[in-house]
């Protein structure tokens, strides 16, 4: 993907464009020492042609992301039958963190700066953007956490992330998007207004897609919704219709702003959907460059 980023992201090339404040992890070769001599402040020279950008990963760590129906042994591929904390099911959060780790690794390998924000109803942890060799380990350490018993508020988290950004960035949101679609639309509109780009990865478990349970049982919400005893067979059709409508609305909203959307299923390996997604994004970026 090197060199395939869309303009007008600024990088380091031939034609000078502007200065940007130095951030730990930036390449020291591009410091403007004349500016430093006059102001005693560190600034980088930015140029028009190369298109390096900051990738900001937003990973949902709300209560609903703790759900999972796939056995840990089949998902981990390491022979382990349980997670280090004793769980026997691979959760949506496990899948989301694996996707975030893969995306950050690819971006860092091509020389981009990457930052991470974990969120639920607000930002709860993360790392600042950096392109240093140690950044991937910092991201992995931050991802080694657990979902918290709080609802999802994508809109609030996006606002908090944007408040920290000083330049345009590519925002990758990895979530089940169990939020009000209208609030998500508002958040994406703000991203577009601030000229950020975005990718939405909606992580879902197969049990949520098919609702293939047959026995009457108590169902309890992960985000304080309480407990209901229901017969899954009696509501399956209505549930699938509602779930499908919500998912399609999230995808339609993302694409209406020109952002990318990818459904990620926890029962699938990450390789094929990520490879397909990156190939599709590459094709879009090539068309943008030609135009």
N, C-alpha and C positions, 0 to 999 in steps of 0.2 A: 504493500500500500504506500510505500515511500513516495513522496511527491504527488500523491493523488488527492490531497486535501483541497477543498474548494476555497477559492479566494472569497472575501478579502482578508483572511487571516494573515498576519504578518510574521515573517520569519527572518532569517539571516541570509542575504543574497547580495545583489549588486546595487540596486537602486534604493537609497535611503528613504525611509518613510517617517519615522518618529522615534522617540525615546520611550522606554518603559522602565519602571522602577525594578531594581534587582531583587530577585527572590532567591533564597538559599537553594542551591541545586542547579541554578542557571550556569551556562558555560561562561567562564571568566574571560574567555578570549574576546567576547563581544562587549565588554565594559568600555564605556566612553571615559577615558582617563582625563580628557580635557574638561569635561563637565565635572568630574570628581575634584579636579584641581580648583575649579572656580567655586563649587558649592559644598564640597566635602560630603556629597551624597552619591550613591552608586546607581548609575543608570546604564541600561543596555541600549545599543543601537538596534533598531528594527528596520527591516527592508521589505520591499514589496514582493519579490519574486518567489522565494521559497515559502511554503505554506505550513510550517509547523503550527501546532495548536495545542491548547490545553484540553485534556480529556478529564471531565469530572464525572466520577461514578457515584450515583445515588442508589444505595441498596436499602430496600425496605426491611426493617427489623421489627415490625409490629407483630402483635400476637398471632394474627392469622397466618403469618409466614412459618409458624411452628408446625403447621399441619403437614402430614405426609402419610401415604399409604403404601409406598414402595419399600420393600425390605432393604435394610442397610447393606446386607451382604450382596444383593444383586446390583445395587447402585455404586457401591464403593469400588468393586472390582479388585479388592486386595485380599480377599479371603476372610476379612473381618466380618463378624456377625452382628456387631454393635458398634456404636460410636464411642469415642473415649469417655463421654459422659453417660454411657449406659443406654442410649436410645437404640431401638431396633428398627426404626423407620426413617428413611431418608426424607427430609422435610423440604418444603419449598425454599426455606432459607438456606439449607445446604446447597441446593441447586443454584440459587441466586448468587451465593458467594463463590461458587465454582465458576460461574459465568463471568463475574466481576474480576476474578483472578486472571482468567484467560484474556479478557479484553485489556486489562492493565498491562499484562505481559507483552501482548502484541504492540501496544502503543509505545511502551518504554523501549522495546527492541528497535523501533523505527525512529527513536530520538525525540518523542513527544513528552511533554510533562503530563503527569497524571496525579489527580487528587481523588480522595474518597470521602463520602459523607454517608454515614448510617443514620437512618431516620425511622421514626414511628409517627407520633403526632407532632414531633419536632426533631431537630437534629440531636443525636445522642452521642456520636463519636465520629472520628474521621482523621484524615491526614491532609495537610496542605499540599498544593500542587508542587511537584518536583520531577525532574528528569534524572536524578542521581542514580547511581548503581544500587544504592541501598533502599530506594523507594519501594520496590516490589516487596521486599521483606517487611517494610513498615505497613504496607497495605494488607499483606497476609496476616500480620499480627492483629491489625484492627478488625479484620473479618472474622477472627477467631473469637467470636462472642456468641451471644444467644439472643433470640428475639425477646422482647419485653412485653409484658401484659398491658399493652396500650393500643388504641385504635390507629388506623392509618390516616394521615393527613398530608397527602402529597402536595397540595397547594401551599400549605404553610412551610413545608420543608424546602420546596423550590424557592420560595421568597427568601428564606434564610440563606440558601446557597448563593442566590444572585447577589445578596447584600455583601458577600465576601469577594465577589469577582470584580476585578479591575479591567479585564479585557474579555473579548468575546471567546466563547468556549463551546466545545461539544459536550452536551450533557447526556449521559446514558443513565436512564432511570430503570432499575431492575426491581419489579414489584408485582404483586398480584392485582394491584390497582382496585382494591376494595374500598373505594372512596366514591363520593358523589361525582358522577360524570361531569356535571356542570362546574364543580370546583376544579376538576382536572383541566377542563377546557379553559377556564380563567388562568390557571397557572401556565399552560402552554402558550396562551396568548401573550402573557408577560414575557416569556422566553423569546418569542418571535419579535415582540416589540423591542427588546433589548438586543436583537440581532444575534442571539445564540442559536446554534443548531442543536437538535435533540434526537435521541434514539430511545424508543420505549420497548423494553423487554417484559412482556407479561408472563409471569411464571404461574403455571397452574398444575395441579395434581390430577391424574386421570380420574380419581374418585369424584372430583369436583366437576369434571367434564361429563361423565356418564351417569353419576349418581346410581351406581349399580348395586346398591345394597338392597336386601330383600326382607330383613327381619325388623320387626318393631323394636325400637330401642330409643334411649334418651340421647338427644343431640345437644351438645353444649358449645356455645360460642367461645372463641379464643380471645375476644376483646370485650368481655363483660356483657354479652347479650343474654345471658341466662341459659336455662335448660328447658327443652321441649321434648316430650315423648311422642314420636310420630311413626307412622307406617310409611317407609320410603316409597313403596309401590304406589301409594295413593296420590303422591305429589310429584312423582318423577317427571311426568310430562310438563307440568307447569314450571317445575324447577329448571329443567333443561332449557325451556323457552326463555325464562328470565335470565339465566346465566348467559345464554348465547346472545341475547339482546344487549346485555351489559358489556360483554367482551367486544361485540361488533361496534358498539358505540365508542368504546375506548379507541379501537383501531381507526374508525372513521374520523374521530376528532384529531388524532395524531396526524393522519394523512391530510386533513384539511388545512393544516398549517405547514405542510411540506416536510413534516418530520417522518422518520422511519419507524416502523412497528414490526415486532416479531413475537409470535406466540412461542413460548418455551415450555415444553411438557416435562415434568420431573421423571416420567417413565422412559424418556428418550435419552440417549447419550448426547452430550453437549456438542460434540464435534460436528455432526452433519448440519444441525440448525445454525450454528455459528458460521460454518463455512459457507452455507447457502446465503446467509444474511450478508456476510462480508463481500461475497461475489456480487450480490445484487447492489450493495452500496457502491462498490467499485464501478459498476456499470453506470450508475446514476452520476457519479462524480466525473467520469469520462465524458458523458454527454454535456454536463455543465461546463467543462473546460472547453469543449468544442464550440459551445454556444457563446 
